[in-house]
Amino acid sequence: MWHLFQFPLCPYSRKVRLLLGEKSIGYELVRESPWERRDEFFDLNPAGETPVMVDEASKTVLIDSQVICEYFEETVEKAPMISGTAANRAEIRRLVSWFDVQMFRDVTGPLLNERMRKRIVHRASPDASALREAMKLADQHLDYIDYLLDHRRWLGGPILSLADLTAAAHLSVADYLGGINWQGHEQTRQWYAGLKSRPSFRPLLSEKMEIIVPPAHYDKVDF
């Protein structure tokens, strides 16, 4: 049995969980708070970052969300998430990188720092200007998703792919933290509502982070 070391608002862990759900791969969650810097966790991943997947039976340790996703893409045929021509696969990977790097830097990371890490780890108040900037940049990222959906059925092309799962993972965290204004982004809202209705997404919406309460619409498919 696989064990996934993660914490509820880690977008990279959510990305992996969505892929595992789509592929119907069984696993058990292990709560890991990287800021606690446990020696046992650093033994698994010297970088001290989630997610990490461990199969004790085979002694397999997988580190980094993209490495984990690519591993299961290569070993599980069901529900391929990086498919199509070489050009199609390259576009999916480009978008995965965009959301994992650019959106995390602009939106997800600052929101996590201001509304989660400062509160839980440092017992400090968020920086209002940093929050405003993250929310302004979130709107720009929604504009880009609107643009993609104007030209494609899904973000990476004609079928659901890892690009959709990655974007949804980051949006779900930003939305939990109150950083998304859906007004004026009907294309993206409908796309995200469709993803929220999938069985792979429901466990994420039901999971909550202690002392941080999401907006009322967060777990509703019709929002």
C-alpha positions as CSV (number, residue, x, y, z in Angstrom):
1,M,0.0,0.0,0.0
2,W,1.2,3.4,-0.9
3,H,1.5,6.1,1.7
4,L,1.3,9.8,0.7
5,F,3.0,12.3,3.0
6,Q,1.2,15.6,2.6
7,F,-0.7,18.4,4.4
8,P,-4.2,19.5,3.4
9,L,-3.3,22.8,1.7
10,C,-0.2,21.7,-0.2
11,P,-1.2,22.2,-3.9
12,Y,1.5,19.8,-5.1
13,S,0.0,17.1,-2.8
14,R,-3.5,17.9,-4.1
15,K,-2.2,17.5,-7.7
16,V,-0.9,14.0,-6.9
17,R,-4.2,13.1,-5.1
18,L,-6.3,14.1,-8.1
19,L,-4.2,12.0,-10.4
20,L,-4.3,9.0,-8.1
21,G,-8.1,9.4,-7.8
22,E,-8.5,9.6,-11.6
23,K,-6.4,6.4,-12.0
24,S,-8.1,4.6,-9.0
25,I,-4.9,4.0,-7.2
26,G,-5.3,3.2,-3.5
27,Y,-3.2,4.9,-0.9
28,E,-3.2,6.1,2.7
29,L,-2.7,9.7,3.7
30,V,0.0,10.6,6.2
31,R,-0.3,14.1,7.6
32,E,3.1,15.9,7.4
33,S,3.7,19.5,8.4
34,P,7.0,20.4,6.7
35,W,7.6,23.4,9.0
36,E,7.9,21.0,11.9
37,R,11.1,19.6,10.2
38,R,10.8,16.1,11.6
39,D,14.0,14.1,11.3
40,E,12.0,11.0,10.1
41,F,10.6,13.0,7.2
42,F,13.9,14.5,6.3
43,D,15.3,11.0,6.1
44,L,12.7,10.4,3.3
45,N,13.2,13.7,1.6
46,P,16.2,15.8,2.4
47,A,14.5,18.8,0.9
48,G,11.8,18.5,3.6
49,E,9.0,19.2,1.1
50,T,5.7,17.5,0.4
51,P,4.5,15.4,-1.3
52,V,6.4,12.1,-0.8
53,M,5.0,8.7,-1.6
54,V,6.3,5.5,0.0
55,D,5.6,1.9,-0.7
56,E,7.0,0.0,2.2
57,A,6.6,-3.4,0.6
58,S,8.8,-2.5,-2.4
59,K,10.9,0.1,-0.5
60,T,10.0,2.6,-3.2
61,V,10.2,6.3,-2.3
62,L,8.9,8.9,-4.8
63,I,9.7,12.6,-4.3
64,D,8.4,15.7,-6.1
65,S,4.8,15.9,-7.4
66,Q,5.8,15.8,-11.1
67,V,8.1,12.8,-10.5
68,I,5.2,11.0,-8.7
69,C,2.7,11.9,-11.5
70,E,5.1,10.8,-14.2
71,Y,5.8,7.5,-12.4
72,F,2.1,6.6,-12.3
73,E,1.6,7.7,-15.9
74,E,4.3,5.2,-16.9
75,T,3.1,2.3,-14.7
76,V,-0.7,2.6,-14.7
77,E,-2.5,2.6,-18.1
78,K,-5.9,3.7,-16.8
79,A,-6.9,7.4,-17.4
80,P,-3.8,8.7,-19.1
81,M,-3.1,12.3,-18.1
82,I,-0.2,13.1,-20.4
83,S,-1.3,11.8,-23.8
84,G,-1.6,12.6,-27.5
85,T,1.2,13.5,-29.9
86,A,4.6,14.6,-28.8
87,A,3.5,18.2,-29.3
88,N,0.3,17.6,-27.3
89,R,2.3,16.0,-24.4
90,A,4.8,18.9,-24.5
91,E,1.9,21.4,-24.2
92,I,0.5,19.6,-21.2
93,R,3.9,19.6,-19.5
94,R,4.3,23.3,-20.3
95,L,1.1,24.1,-18.6
96,V,1.8,21.9,-15.6
97,S,5.1,23.8,-15.2
98,W,3.3,27.1,-15.6
99,F,0.9,26.5,-12.8
100,D,3.4,24.7,-10.5
101,V,6.0,27.5,-10.9
102,Q,4.3,30.7,-12.1
103,M,1.0,30.4,-10.4
104,F,2.6,29.2,-7.2
105,R,5.0,32.1,-7.2
106,D,2.3,34.7,-7.9
107,V,-0.7,33.4,-6.1
108,T,-0.7,30.1,-4.2
109,G,2.6,30.6,-2.4
110,P,1.9,34.1,-1.1
111,L,-1.6,33.2,0.0
112,L,-0.2,30.2,1.9
113,N,2.4,32.3,3.5
114,E,0.1,35.1,4.5
115,R,-3.0,33.2,5.5
116,M,-1.6,29.9,6.7
117,R,2.0,29.9,7.5
118,K,2.1,33.2,9.4
119,R,-1.0,32.2,11.4
120,I,0.0,28.7,12.3
121,V,3.7,28.8,12.5
122,H,4.6,32.4,13.4
123,R,1.3,33.5,15.1
124,A,1.5,36.7,13.0
125,S,-0.9,38.8,11.1
126,P,-1.0,38.7,7.3
127,D,0.4,41.6,5.2
128,A,-2.6,43.2,3.6
129,S,-0.5,44.6,0.6
130,A,0.9,41.1,-0.1
131,L,-2.7,39.7,-0.1
132,R,-3.9,42.4,-2.5
133,E,-1.1,41.7,-4.9
134,A,-1.7,37.9,-4.8
135,M,-5.4,38.4,-5.5
136,K,-4.7,40.9,-8.3
137,L,-2.3,38.3,-9.9
138,A,-4.9,35.6,-9.4
139,D,-7.3,37.5,-11.6
140,Q,-4.6,37.6,-14.3
141,H,-4.2,33.8,-14.1
142,L,-7.9,33.4,-14.4
143,D,-7.8,35.5,-17.5
144,Y,-5.2,33.1,-19.0
145,I,-7.3,30.1,-18.1
146,D,-10.4,31.8,-19.7
147,Y,-8.2,32.3,-22.8
148,L,-7.2,28.7,-22.9
149,L,-10.8,27.5,-22.5
150,D,-11.9,29.8,-25.3
151,H,-9.7,27.8,-27.7
152,R,-9.9,24.3,-26.2
153,R,-12.3,22.0,-24.5
154,W,-9.8,21.4,-21.7
155,L,-6.7,23.4,-20.7
156,G,-4.2,21.1,-22.5
157,G,-6.3,20.1,-25.4
158,P,-9.4,18.0,-26.3
159,I,-9.4,15.7,-23.2
160,L,-8.8,16.0,-19.5
161,S,-5.1,16.1,-18.6
162,L,-2.6,16.7,-15.9
163,A,-2.7,20.4,-16.9
164,D,-6.3,20.6,-15.6
165,L,-5.5,18.7,-12.4
166,T,-2.5,20.9,-11.7
167,A,-4.4,24.2,-12.3
168,A,-7.4,22.9,-10.2
169,A,-5.1,21.9,-7.4
170,H,-3.6,25.4,-7.1
171,L,-7.0,27.1,-7.6
172,S,-8.5,24.9,-4.9
173,V,-5.9,26.1,-2.4
174,A,-6.2,29.7,-3.4
175,D,-10.0,29.5,-3.2
176,Y,-9.9,27.9,0.3
177,L,-7.8,30.8,1.4
178,G,-10.2,33.4,0.0
179,G,-7.9,34.6,-2.8
180,I,-10.2,34.0,-5.8
181,N,-12.8,36.4,-7.2
182,W,-14.8,34.3,-9.7
183,Q,-16.8,37.3,-11.1
184,G,-16.1,37.9,-14.7
185,H,-14.6,34.4,-15.2
186,E,-17.5,32.3,-16.2
187,Q,-15.5,30.0,-18.5
188,T,-13.1,29.2,-15.8
189,R,-15.8,28.9,-13.2
190,Q,-17.8,26.3,-15.2
191,W,-14.6,24.3,-15.9
192,Y,-13.7,24.3,-12.3
193,A,-17.2,23.4,-11.2
194,G,-17.0,20.4,-13.5
195,L,-13.8,19.3,-11.9
196,K,-15.2,19.8,-8.4
197,S,-18.0,17.4,-9.3
198,R,-15.6,14.5,-10.2
199,P,-15.2,11.7,-7.6
200,S,-11.4,12.4,-7.5
201,F,-12.0,15.9,-6.2
202,R,-14.6,15.3,-3.5
203,P,-12.1,14.2,-0.8
204,L,-10.1,17.4,-1.2
205,L,-13.2,19.5,-0.7
206,S,-14.2,17.7,2.5
207,E,-10.8,18.1,4.1
208,K,-10.2,21.2,6.3
209,M,-7.1,22.8,7.8
210,E,-7.3,23.5,11.5
211,I,-8.2,27.1,12.6
212,I,-8.4,28.2,8.9
213,V,-12.0,28.3,7.7
214,P,-12.7,28.4,3.9
215,P,-15.4,30.6,2.3
216,A,-18.9,29.2,2.3
217,H,-18.8,28.4,-1.4
218,Y,-15.6,26.5,-1.2
219,D,-17.0,22.9,-1.2
220,K,-20.1,23.6,-3.3
221,V,-20.1,22.5,-6.9
222,D,-22.8,25.1,-7.8
223,F,-21.0,28.3,-6.7
